[in-house]
């Protein structure tokens, strides 16, 4: 699964730690999601999307 | 929490393993000095408790134990793998008990717990290191 977390986070001028604090996970988790090494759970994906004020399909999308 | 429970079990298993080996090697001295054995157990459990407390503080600060975190998923994978290893090691130790009945069964049980806990810790540490190195 691909995602736009890195771009959206930079748009919002958030650090990885800021985003991690807001969605309630570790900074390592945000780092892994941005690098595409970790697919978040559905609740976490929804929290991240809500944090950016976008629908989940605008933040996470299939790799192909 | 799972890691803390694993560490507690590991500390108990380690203490049990030490005492079982000591009992085999020095049967008379241990029975003659129960307070020394108790003191040693307190030291092991005290050190383990301190490490749990420190680990818990770190986990709370970094939220690495949060259910949705990448660390939790790595820990779950490590637990699954160490359980399979535990089944294999347990079977081998059982076979060893059958072949060598003179070995105390308690020693084997403590050894099994210690091996499984150590296996989990090593697997988790390697997985976490690989995850960090990949970034």
Backbone of each chain as ProteinMPNN parsed JSONL, in Angstrom:
{"seq_chain_A": "XXXXXXXXXXXXXXXXXXXXXXXXXXXXXXXXXXXXXXXXXXXXXXXXXXXXXXXXXXXXXXXX", "coords_chain_A": {"N_chain_A": [[0.848, -1.195, 0.0], [0.54, 2.189, -0.891], [1.235, 5.58, 0.182], [0.479, 9.013, 1.033], [1.547, 10.278, 3.141], [4.004, 11.443, 3.878], [4.25, 13.653, 2.103], [1.926, 15.111, 2.741], [2.35, 15.636, 5.403], [4.57, 17.291, 5.292], [3.465, 19.405, 3.903], [1.79, 20.427, 5.84], [3.591, 21.33, 7.619], [4.487, 19.7, 9.737], [6.292, 17.846, 12.151], [7.635, 14.492, 12.293], [7.361, 13.597, 14.874], [5.403, 15.317, 15.846], [3.134, 14.51, 14.359], [3.023, 11.86, 15.188], [2.454, 12.202, 17.921], [-0.089, 13.314, 17.736], [-1.675, 11.31, 16.597], [-1.275, 9.247, 18.282], [0.798, 7.271, 18.294], [4.133, 5.783, 18.045], [7.075, 7.644, 17.026], [8.654, 6.164, 15.37], [6.796, 4.561, 14.116], [5.421, 6.341, 12.408], [7.543, 7.028, 10.759], [8.096, 4.533, 9.591], [5.705, 4.128, 8.194], [5.753, 6.224, 6.347], [7.943, 5.477, 4.827], [6.932, 3.32, 3.604], [7.195, 0.837, 4.721], [5.551, -0.184, 6.584], [2.27, -1.066, 6.937], [-0.395, 0.687, 8.126], [-2.848, -0.002, 10.722], [-6.429, -0.12, 10.152], [-7.936, 1.665, 11.883], [-5.832, 3.398, 12.647], [-5.049, 4.427, 10.188], [-7.336, 5.86, 9.52], [-7.267, 7.778, 11.551], [-4.945, 9.175, 10.892], [-5.627, 10.174, 8.356], [-7.779, 11.806, 9.08], [-6.434, 13.653, 10.588], [-5.108, 15.084, 8.666], [-7.234, 16.171, 7.452], [-8.503, 14.949, 5.293], [-10.113, 12.548, 3.082], [-9.777, 9.007, 3.638], [-8.981, 7.603, 1.359], [-7.563, 9.449, -0.026], [-5.214, 9.608, 1.19], [-4.151, 7.075, 1.656], [-3.485, 4.498, -0.655], [-3.842, 1.835, -3.13], [-0.933, -0.115, -4.129], [-0.668, -0.784, -6.812]], "CA_chain_A": [[0.0, 0.0, 0.0], [1.293, 3.447, -0.924], [0.557, 6.636, 0.936], [0.954, 10.387, 0.817], [1.732, 10.845, 4.483], [5.184, 12.319, 3.911], [3.931, 14.92, 1.424], [0.907, 15.856, 3.504], [2.968, 16.106, 6.658], [5.42, 18.445, 4.953], [2.554, 20.513, 3.568], [1.249, 20.973, 7.093], [4.732, 21.712, 8.469], [4.501, 18.884, 10.957], [7.396, 16.89, 12.274], [7.157, 13.119, 12.517], [6.965, 13.5, 16.279], [4.104, 16.008, 15.976], [2.08, 13.644, 13.839], [2.945, 10.688, 16.076], [1.754, 12.623, 19.141], [-1.505, 13.574, 17.451], [-2.434, 10.085, 16.298], [-1.088, 8.305, 19.395], [1.733, 6.157, 18.063], [5.531, 6.182, 18.166], [7.651, 8.313, 15.851], [9.128, 5.08, 14.501], [5.646, 4.1, 13.329], [5.219, 7.314, 11.319], [8.695, 6.861, 9.861], [7.902, 3.286, 8.83], [4.585, 4.326, 7.262], [6.209, 7.109, 5.262], [8.87, 4.731, 3.965], [6.211, 2.214, 2.991], [7.597, -0.435, 5.324], [4.556, -0.584, 7.581], [0.894, -0.713, 6.607], [-1.073, 0.937, 9.406], [-4.177, -0.593, 10.924], [-7.487, 0.749, 9.617], [-8.191, 2.807, 12.78], [-4.731, 4.36, 12.594], [-5.125, 5.088, 8.882], [-8.411, 6.859, 9.616], [-6.808, 8.888, 12.413], [-3.976, 9.97, 10.13], [-6.369, 10.904, 7.322], [-8.559, 12.862, 9.748], [-5.482, 14.676, 11.029], [-4.818, 15.913, 7.496], [-8.503, 16.708, 6.952], [-8.779, 14.373, 3.972], [-10.649, 11.179, 3.131], [-8.7, 8.01, 3.768], [-8.482, 7.195, 0.037], [-6.651, 10.472, -0.534], [-3.941, 9.472, 1.926], [-3.654, 5.71, 1.431], [-4.032, 3.937, -1.887], [-3.166, 0.58, -3.501], [0.378, 0.054, -4.749], [-0.714, -0.927, -8.275]], "C_chain_A": [[0.889, 1.253, 0.0], [0.549, 4.495, -0.103], [1.208, 7.991, 0.667], [1.25, 11.069, 2.149], [2.898, 11.829, 4.519], [4.877, 13.684, 3.281], [2.945, 15.76, 2.235], [1.487, 16.412, 4.802], [3.837, 17.333, 6.398], [4.571, 19.667, 4.591], [2.062, 21.22, 4.827], [2.339, 21.421, 8.06], [4.732, 20.991, 9.812], [5.772, 18.048, 10.976], [6.787, 15.501, 12.45], [6.662, 12.966, 13.954], [5.614, 14.174, 16.514], [2.962, 15.099, 15.543], [1.888, 12.419, 14.735], [2.179, 11.034, 17.354], [0.251, 12.776, 18.883], [-2.313, 12.303, 17.216], [-2.156, 8.973, 17.318], [-0.246, 7.088, 19.111], [3.164, 6.679, 18.217], [6.008, 6.88, 16.888], [8.145, 7.276, 14.839], [8.006, 4.584, 13.591], [5.395, 5.035, 12.146], [6.323, 7.174, 10.283], [8.501, 5.631, 8.979], [6.769, 3.415, 7.824], [5.047, 5.167, 6.07], [7.125, 6.382, 4.292], [8.196, 3.546, 3.288], [6.561, 0.855, 3.55], [6.568, -0.953, 6.315], [3.183, -0.111, 7.133], [0.128, -0.508, 7.907], [-2.398, 0.176, 9.495], [-5.219, 0.388, 10.393], [-7.801, 1.918, 10.566], [-7.086, 3.856, 12.731], [-4.751, 5.122, 11.27], [-6.211, 6.168, 8.892], [-7.976, 8.054, 10.469], [-5.849, 9.795, 11.662], [-4.699, 10.813, 9.079], [-7.152, 12.062, 7.941], [-7.648, 14.007, 10.193], [-5.136, 15.621, 9.874], [-6.088, 16.509, 6.89], [-8.858, 16.197, 5.572], [-9.427, 12.995, 4.127], [-9.507, 10.167, 3.095], [-8.117, 7.627, 2.403], [-7.577, 8.25, -0.604], [-5.281, 10.372, 0.144], [-3.314, 8.106, 1.678], [-4.307, 5.147, 0.179], [-3.234, 2.688, -2.285], [-1.855, 0.84, -4.228], [0.305, -0.021, -6.265], [-1.77, -0.015, -8.901]], "O_chain_A": [[1.843, 1.364, 0.77], [-0.614, 4.315, 0.257], [2.321, 8.086, 0.15], [1.206, 12.294, 2.255], [2.8, 12.906, 5.108], [5.198, 14.729, 3.847], [3.121, 16.968, 2.389], [1.15, 17.515, 5.231], [3.841, 18.286, 7.177], [4.911, 20.802, 4.924], [1.938, 22.444, 4.867], [2.052, 21.84, 9.181], [4.946, 21.589, 10.866], [6.256, 17.603, 9.935], [5.595, 15.354, 12.718], [5.667, 12.288, 14.211], [4.785, 13.677, 17.277], [1.966, 14.937, 16.249], [0.764, 11.995, 15.007], [1.352, 10.248, 17.815], [-0.571, 12.407, 19.722], [-3.484, 12.224, 17.586], [-2.731, 7.888, 17.229], [-0.523, 5.999, 19.614], [3.38, 7.862, 18.484], [5.419, 6.723, 15.819], [8.067, 7.477, 13.627], [8.243, 4.229, 12.436], [5.182, 4.582, 11.021], [6.068, 7.201, 9.079], [8.716, 5.684, 7.769], [6.856, 2.875, 6.721], [4.752, 4.84, 4.92], [7.093, 6.632, 3.087], [8.818, 2.848, 2.488], [6.265, -0.169, 2.935], [6.712, -2.062, 6.831], [2.95, 1.086, 6.967], [0.012, -1.436, 8.707], [-2.977, -0.229, 8.488], [-4.936, 1.572, 10.207], [-7.921, 3.053, 10.107], [-7.36, 5.055, 12.77], [-4.498, 6.326, 11.24], [-6.025, 7.253, 8.341], [-8.283, 9.201, 10.144], [-5.919, 11.019, 11.77], [-4.427, 12.004, 8.926], [-7.182, 13.164, 7.393], [-8.041, 15.174, 10.177], [-4.901, 16.811, 10.085], [-6.02, 17.267, 5.922], [-9.445, 16.921, 4.768], [-9.304, 12.356, 5.172], [-8.421, 10.445, 2.585], [-6.921, 7.36, 2.288], [-6.907, 7.979, -1.601], [-4.313, 10.991, -0.298], [-2.1, 7.991, 1.511], [-5.511, 5.291, -0.03], [-2.101, 2.5, -1.843], [-1.681, 1.879, -4.864], [1.117, 0.6, -6.95], [-1.938, -0.011, -10.121]]}, "seq_chain_B": "XXXXXXXXXXXXXXXXXXXXXXXXXXXXXXXXXXXXXXXXXXXXXXXXXXXXXXXXXXXXXXXXXXXXXXXXXXXXXXXXXXXXXXXXXXXXXXXXXXXXXXXXXXXXXXXXXXXXXXXXXXXXXXXXXXXXXXX", "coords_chain_B": {"N_chain_B": [[3.266, -4.358, 27.709], [3.224, -7.1, 27.29], [5.894, -7.57, 26.789], [6.964, -6.955, 29.247], [5.842, -8.939, 30.876], [7.033, -11.102, 29.69], [9.689, -10.575, 30.334], [9.591, -10.783, 33.12], [8.908, -13.485, 33.422], [11.151, -14.53, 32.226], [13.152, -13.716, 34.006], [12.432, -15.148, 36.28], [12.693, -17.705, 35.271], [15.403, -17.709, 34.727], [16.462, -17.398, 37.3], [15.503, -19.769, 38.4], [16.807, -21.591, 36.777], [19.487, -21.107, 37.421], [19.473, -21.877, 40.125], [18.688, -24.517, 39.898], [20.821, -25.638, 38.478], [22.836, -25.091, 40.305], [21.983, -26.657, 42.399], [22.327, -29.179, 41.376], [25.065, -29.211, 40.956], [26.17, -28.451, 43.455], [24.937, -29.961, 45.798], [24.858, -30.137, 48.645], [25.725, -27.678, 49.679], [23.835, -25.801, 48.877], [21.482, -26.607, 50.177], [22.301, -26.19, 52.703], [22.472, -23.511, 52.91], [20.022, -21.731, 52.731], [19.31, -19.075, 52.897], [21.178, -17.703, 51.437], [20.512, -18.517, 48.869], [17.969, -17.401, 48.699], [18.607, -14.709, 48.851], [20.039, -14.394, 46.51], [18.003, -14.886, 44.691], [16.385, -12.685, 45.22], [18.042, -10.643, 44.332], [18.188, -11.166, 41.585], [15.452, -10.956, 40.86], [14.964, -8.362, 41.707], [16.625, -6.851, 40.04], [15.412, -7.475, 37.638], [12.865, -6.348, 38.024], [13.516, -3.651, 38.17], [14.449, -3.233, 35.579], [12.071, -3.676, 34.174], [10.547, -1.557, 35.018], [11.998, 0.634, 34.064], [11.852, 0.097, 31.338], [9.131, 0.285, 30.905], [8.694, 2.973, 31.395], [10.075, 4.115, 29.261], [8.564, 3.053, 27.16], [6.103, 4.273, 27.617], [6.77, 6.918, 27.192], [7.615, 6.971, 24.511], [5.512, 5.785, 23.245], [5.734, 3.297, 22.135], [4.538, 0.943, 22.798], [1.968, 1.158, 22.022], [-1.125, -0.034, 20.642], [-1.376, 0.24, 17.837], [1.152, 0.667, 16.907], [4.271, 0.344, 15.078], [6.21, -1.061, 16.425], [4.786, -2.738, 18.115], [3.678, -4.5, 16.293], [5.972, -5.72, 15.311], [6.785, -6.974, 17.647], [4.719, -8.815, 17.991], [5.11, -10.494, 15.798], [7.611, -11.513, 16.486], [6.931, -12.872, 18.811], [5.281, -14.878, 17.785], [7.092, -16.322, 16.238], [8.925, -17.137, 18.191], [7.346, -18.785, 19.678], [6.984, -21.009, 18.038], [9.644, -21.846, 17.936], [9.852, -22.486, 20.626], [8.188, -24.716, 20.828], [9.669, -26.566, 19.368], [12.113, -26.635, 20.797], [11.13, -27.422, 23.282], [10.188, -29.98, 22.678], [12.614, -31.212, 22.059], [13.957, -30.998, 24.521], [12.27, -32.558, 26.062], [12.712, -35.023, 24.87], [15.362, -35.306, 25.54], [15.083, -35.59, 28.282], [13.853, -38.059, 28.398], [15.847, -39.685, 27.407], [17.926, -39.212, 29.156], [17.303, -39.768, 32.131], [18.29, -38.909, 34.545], [18.589, -36.188, 34.643], [17.344, -33.298, 36.226], [13.867, -32.591, 36.045], [12.837, -30.088, 36.577], [14.92, -28.424, 35.945], [14.967, -28.606, 33.173], [12.493, -27.47, 32.558], [12.784, -24.824, 33.475], [14.914, -24.122, 31.854], [13.715, -24.254, 29.345], [11.817, -22.151, 29.479], [13.554, -19.984, 29.864], [15.025, -20.084, 27.478], [13.036, -19.63, 25.537], [12.132, -17.053, 26.209], [14.511, -15.582, 25.91], [14.916, -16.046, 23.214], [12.718, -14.701, 22.093], [13.354, -12.05, 22.859], [15.764, -11.617, 21.478], [14.953, -11.986, 18.811], [13.093, -9.903, 18.572], [14.73, -7.666, 19.034], [16.496, -7.835, 16.856], [14.697, -7.563, 14.699], [13.725, -4.993, 15.159], [16.041, -3.505, 14.911], [16.683, -3.99, 12.239], [14.509, -2.743, 11.038], [14.978, -0.082, 11.711], [17.436, 0.343, 10.488], [16.791, 0.094, 7.837], [15.758, 2.497, 7.26]], "CA_chain_B": [[2.911, -5.236, 28.823], [3.651, -8.459, 26.942], [7.339, -7.636, 26.945], [7.248, -6.974, 30.68], [5.516, -10.283, 31.372], [8.083, -11.988, 29.182], [10.897, -10.329, 31.116], [9.392, -11.356, 34.461], [9.03, -14.945, 33.287], [12.556, -14.803, 31.931], [13.934, -13.567, 35.243], [12.125, -16.306, 37.13], [13.295, -18.894, 34.668], [16.85, -17.595, 34.91], [16.745, -17.708, 38.703], [15.263, -21.203, 38.582], [17.867, -22.312, 36.082], [20.702, -20.971, 38.236], [19.352, -22.686, 41.336], [18.654, -25.932, 39.53], [22.199, -26.03, 38.157], [23.597, -25.072, 41.56], [21.576, -27.805, 43.218], [22.958, -30.369, 40.787], [26.517, -29.14, 41.146], [26.519, -28.344, 44.886], [23.705, -30.318, 46.507], [24.873, -29.928, 50.098], [25.929, -26.285, 50.061], [22.595, -25.023, 48.718], [20.525, -26.945, 51.222], [22.801, -25.664, 53.966], [22.439, -22.045, 52.916], [18.808, -21.272, 52.029], [19.24, -17.614, 52.864], [21.994, -17.24, 50.304], [19.713, -18.739, 47.667], [16.894, -16.401, 48.691], [19.214, -13.407, 48.548], [20.357, -14.392, 45.077], [16.727, -14.745, 43.984], [15.951, -11.291, 45.369], [18.877, -9.803, 43.46], [17.753, -11.379, 40.192], [14.112, -10.394, 40.657], [15.067, -6.906, 41.873], [17.188, -6.299, 38.795], [14.39, -7.615, 36.596], [11.819, -5.356, 38.281], [14.046, -2.335, 37.793], [14.484, -3.139, 34.117], [10.689, -3.53, 33.693], [10.106, -0.193, 35.329], [12.66, 1.537, 33.116], [11.32, -0.172, 30.006], [7.766, 0.809, 30.854], [8.792, 4.442, 31.271], [10.457, 4.412, 27.875], [7.427, 2.733, 26.29], [5.076, 5.305, 27.787], [7.247, 8.162, 26.601], [7.696, 6.871, 23.048], [4.285, 5.134, 22.781], [6.107, 2.129, 21.328], [3.669, -0.186, 23.15], [0.599, 1.435, 21.554], [-1.592, -1.172, 19.825], [-1.219, 0.478, 16.402], [2.52, 1.051, 16.569], [5.068, -0.626, 14.318], [6.939, -1.897, 17.385], [3.879, -3.785, 18.601], [3.547, -5.522, 15.248], [7.226, -6.48, 15.305], [6.775, -7.832, 18.842], [3.788, -9.918, 17.749], [5.786, -11.433, 14.898], [8.676, -12.174, 17.252], [6.279, -13.82, 19.725], [4.826, -16.036, 17.009], [8.259, -17.122, 15.849], [9.543, -17.761, 19.367], [6.483, -19.881, 20.124], [7.345, -22.174, 17.218], [10.935, -22.299, 18.459], [9.602, -23.09, 21.937], [7.659, -26.069, 20.617], [10.779, -27.429, 18.93], [13.051, -26.797, 21.917], [10.434, -28.201, 24.304], [10.204, -31.379, 22.252], [13.99, -31.717, 22.189], [14.265, -31.152, 25.94], [11.514, -33.728, 26.507], [13.444, -36.191, 24.382], [16.572, -35.404, 26.373], [14.662, -36.118, 29.591], [13.596, -39.496, 28.238], [17.116, -40.39, 27.195], [18.773, -39.021, 30.337], [16.354, -39.557, 33.236], [18.957, -38.33, 35.716], [18.526, -34.716, 34.613], [16.125, -32.834, 36.912], [12.843, -32.062, 35.134], [12.7, -28.651, 36.843], [15.987, -27.76, 35.182], [14.524, -28.551, 31.78], [11.379, -26.511, 32.455], [13.346, -23.47, 33.578], [15.729, -23.886, 30.655], [12.798, -23.991, 28.235], [11.277, -20.787, 29.621], [14.65, -19.024, 29.641], [15.367, -20.096, 26.046], [11.949, -19.002, 24.766], [12.149, -15.607, 26.476], [15.701, -15.026, 25.263], [14.652, -16.134, 21.779], [11.832, -13.583, 21.751], [14.068, -10.776, 22.996], [16.74, -11.504, 20.383], [14.213, -11.798, 17.563], [12.512, -8.554, 18.564], [15.819, -6.685, 18.898], [16.993, -7.899, 15.472], [13.673, -7.0, 13.811], [13.679, -3.533, 15.36], [17.269, -2.932, 14.336], [16.545, -4.039, 10.77], [13.529, -1.722, 10.667], [15.613, 1.23, 11.818], [18.51, 0.437, 9.497], [16.196, 0.236, 6.501], [15.333, 3.882, 7.054]], "C_chain_B": [[3.39, -6.665, 28.539], [5.155, -8.612, 27.152], [7.696, -7.711, 28.423], [6.97, -8.346, 31.268], [6.599, -11.265, 30.931], [9.364, -11.82, 29.988], [10.776, -10.917, 32.517], [9.571, -12.87, 34.403], [10.486, -15.333, 33.043], [13.422, -14.728, 33.172], [13.686, -14.74, 36.183], [12.8, -17.566, 36.585], [14.805, -18.889, 34.87], [17.232, -17.951, 36.341], [16.576, -19.203, 38.956], [16.361, -22.033, 37.958], [19.149, -22.291, 36.902], [20.628, -21.891, 39.456], [19.326, -24.175, 41.019], [20.061, -26.442, 39.226], [23.027, -26.102, 39.438], [23.253, -26.281, 42.424], [22.21, -29.095, 42.702], [24.45, -30.38, 41.102], [26.916, -29.168, 42.619], [25.3, -28.698, 45.739], [23.727, -29.973, 47.991], [24.942, -28.448, 50.458], [24.629, -25.472, 49.926], [21.587, -25.329, 49.829], [20.99, -26.395, 52.57], [22.686, -24.144, 54.035], [21.202, -21.534, 52.179], [18.718, -19.758, 51.938], [20.071, -17.04, 51.717], [21.206, -17.393, 48.997], [18.604, -17.703, 47.568], [17.435, -15.024, 48.331], [19.53, -13.305, 47.063], [19.078, -14.208, 44.264], [16.225, -13.308, 44.057], [16.741, -10.371, 44.455], [18.409, -9.923, 42.012], [16.404, -10.717, 39.941], [14.115, -8.869, 40.804], [15.587, -6.246, 40.607], [16.156, -6.364, 37.679], [13.297, -6.56, 36.775], [12.269, -3.965, 37.865], [14.047, -2.175, 36.273], [13.074, -3.006, 33.541], [10.221, -2.102, 33.868], [10.701, 0.789, 34.335], [12.071, 1.36, 31.712], [9.914, 0.422, 29.854], [7.77, 2.331, 30.704], [9.123, 4.833, 29.837], [9.282, 4.165, 26.933], [6.333, 3.784, 26.397], [5.488, 6.593, 27.079], [7.206, 8.096, 25.064], [6.436, 6.296, 22.418], [4.6, 3.915, 21.901], [5.262, 0.904, 21.671], [2.221, 0.064, 22.728], [0.144, 0.325, 20.601], [-1.347, -1.0, 18.326], [0.219, 0.755, 15.982], [3.248, -0.063, 15.817], [5.799, -1.572, 15.268], [6.07, -3.042, 17.893], [3.737, -4.891, 17.573], [4.819, -6.373, 15.164], [7.265, -7.448, 16.483], [5.861, -9.032, 18.641], [4.414, -10.971, 16.833], [6.858, -12.218, 15.641], [8.079, -13.207, 18.214], [5.849, -15.078, 18.99], [5.998, -16.938, 16.647], [8.869, -17.824, 17.056], [8.653, -18.871, 19.919], [6.786, -21.154, 19.34], [8.676, -22.745, 17.698], [10.756, -23.016, 19.79], [9.062, -24.506, 21.817], [8.777, -27.04, 20.234], [11.723, -27.704, 20.097], [12.415, -27.644, 23.022], [10.428, -29.686, 23.963], [11.59, -31.996, 22.427], [14.359, -31.941, 23.654], [13.513, -32.346, 26.529], [12.202, -35.015, 26.101], [14.696, -36.422, 25.224], [16.24, -35.98, 27.746], [14.417, -37.621, 29.517], [14.894, -40.282, 28.133], [18.018, -40.321, 28.424], [17.878, -38.757, 31.543], [16.987, -38.912, 34.466], [18.886, -36.813, 35.764], [17.243, -34.259, 35.305], [15.126, -32.2, 35.928], [12.679, -30.551, 35.317], [13.732, -27.855, 36.047], [15.567, -27.585, 33.725], [13.414, -27.51, 31.594], [11.909, -25.082, 32.502], [14.176, -23.131, 32.343], [14.837, -23.541, 29.467], [12.261, -22.562, 28.294], [12.364, -19.754, 29.312], [14.999, -18.931, 28.161], [14.304, -19.364, 25.228], [11.954, -17.484, 24.966], [13.347, -14.947, 25.794], [15.521, -14.997, 23.751], [13.784, -14.962, 21.323], [12.592, -12.257, 21.784], [15.044, -10.559, 21.838], [16.026, -11.236, 19.067], [13.649, -10.371, 17.462], [13.598, -7.498, 18.346], [16.344, -6.658, 17.467], [15.986, -7.246, 14.518], [13.621, -5.478, 13.931], [14.902, -2.864, 14.753], [17.189, -2.902, 12.822], [15.594, -2.949, 10.292], [14.18, -0.334, 10.687], [16.701, 1.419, 10.782], [17.965, 0.67, 8.1], [15.794, 1.668, 6.213], [16.512, 4.79, 7.166]], "O_chain_B": [[3.894, -7.349, 29.429], [5.627, -9.644, 27.629], [8.611, -8.435, 28.812], [7.758, -8.861, 32.061], [7.022, -12.136, 31.692], [10.046, -12.798, 30.292], [11.735, -11.482, 33.044], [10.283, -13.46, 35.216], [10.982, -16.324, 33.578], [14.309, -15.556, 33.378], [14.613, -15.26, 36.803], [13.382, -18.364, 37.32], [15.41, -19.924, 35.148], [18.183, -18.695, 36.58], [17.393, -19.826, 39.634], [16.797, -23.039, 38.517], [19.816, -23.314, 37.062], [21.587, -22.591, 39.78], [19.866, -24.992, 41.765], [20.448, -27.529, 39.654], [23.808, -27.031, 39.64], [24.115, -26.854, 43.09], [22.579, -29.979, 43.475], [25.02, -31.41, 41.462], [27.885, -29.83, 42.99], [24.695, -27.811, 46.34], [22.706, -29.556, 48.538], [24.307, -28.005, 51.415], [24.35, -24.584, 50.733], [20.927, -24.43, 50.351], [20.18, -26.162, 53.467], [22.794, -23.562, 55.114], [21.33, -20.957, 51.1], [18.117, -19.221, 51.007], [19.712, -16.03, 51.111], [21.231, -16.514, 48.136], [18.327, -17.184, 46.487], [16.799, -14.268, 47.597], [19.318, -12.265, 46.439], [19.059, -13.473, 43.276], [15.703, -12.775, 43.077], [16.191, -9.436, 43.873], [18.253, -8.925, 41.308], [16.222, -10.01, 38.95], [13.369, -8.17, 40.117], [15.068, -5.224, 40.159], [16.032, -5.439, 36.877], [12.853, -5.951, 35.803], [11.501, -3.198, 37.284], [13.693, -1.119, 35.748], [12.879, -2.313, 32.542], [9.588, -1.518, 32.988], [10.006, 1.668, 33.824], [11.826, 2.332, 30.998], [9.567, 0.983, 28.815], [6.952, 2.898, 29.98], [8.532, 5.755, 29.275], [9.026, 4.956, 26.025], [5.709, 4.147, 25.4], [4.669, 7.265, 26.452], [6.808, 9.058, 24.407], [6.293, 6.311, 21.195], [3.812, 3.555, 21.027], [5.262, -0.072, 20.921], [1.341, -0.736, 23.045], [0.953, -0.198, 19.835], [-1.132, -1.984, 17.619], [0.473, 1.047, 14.813], [2.893, -1.239, 15.907], [5.987, -2.747, 14.955], [6.542, -4.163, 18.079], [3.682, -6.071, 17.919], [4.753, -7.587, 14.97], [7.714, -8.587, 16.351], [6.184, -10.14, 19.068], [4.271, -12.173, 17.056], [7.0, -13.427, 15.457], [8.647, -14.281, 18.41], [6.02, -16.193, 19.483], [5.907, -18.162, 16.739], [9.284, -18.979, 16.957], [9.148, -19.798, 20.56], [6.839, -22.245, 19.909], [8.827, -23.957, 17.85], [11.413, -24.022, 20.059], [9.424, -25.388, 22.595], [8.827, -28.175, 20.708], [12.089, -28.85, 20.358], [13.083, -28.483, 23.627], [10.632, -30.539, 24.827], [11.731, -33.134, 22.876], [14.992, -32.94, 23.997], [14.039, -33.059, 27.383], [12.271, -35.972, 26.871], [15.044, -37.551, 25.57], [17.012, -36.759, 28.306], [14.73, -38.36, 30.449], [15.032, -41.376, 28.68], [18.777, -41.249, 28.702], [17.717, -37.601, 31.935], [16.272, -38.419, 35.339], [19.102, -36.217, 36.819], [16.166, -34.775, 35.006], [15.501, -31.379, 35.091], [12.418, -29.822, 34.36], [13.453, -26.765, 35.547], [15.792, -26.533, 33.127], [13.396, -26.769, 30.611], [11.537, -24.24, 31.685], [14.147, -22.004, 31.849], [15.155, -22.65, 28.679], [12.251, -21.85, 27.29], [12.128, -18.781, 28.595], [15.24, -17.842, 27.642], [14.627, -18.576, 24.339], [11.798, -16.725, 24.01], [13.218, -13.888, 25.179], [15.924, -14.041, 23.088], [14.065, -14.317, 20.313], [12.491, -11.446, 20.863], [15.138, -9.461, 21.29], [16.436, -10.368, 18.296], [13.721, -9.729, 16.414], [13.415, -6.557, 17.574], [16.608, -5.586, 16.922], [16.367, -6.474, 13.639], [13.489, -4.769, 12.934], [14.807, -1.791, 14.158], [17.575, -1.919, 12.191], [15.837, -2.307, 9.27], [13.958, 0.481, 9.791], [16.88, 2.516, 10.252], [18.584, 1.35, 7.282], [15.52, 2.025, 5.067], [16.371, 6.005, 7.025]]}, "name": "protein", "num_of_chains": 2, "seq": "XXXXXXXXXXXXXXXXXXXXXXXXXXXXXXXXXXXXXXXXXXXXXXXXXXXXXXXXXXXXXXXXXXXXXXXXXXXXXXXXXXXXXXXXXXXXXXXXXXXXXXXXXXXXXXXXXXXXXXXXXXXXXXXXXXXXXXXXXXXXXXXXXXXXXXXXXXXXXXXXXXXXXXXXXXXXXXXXXXXXXXXXXXXXXXXXXXXXXXX"}
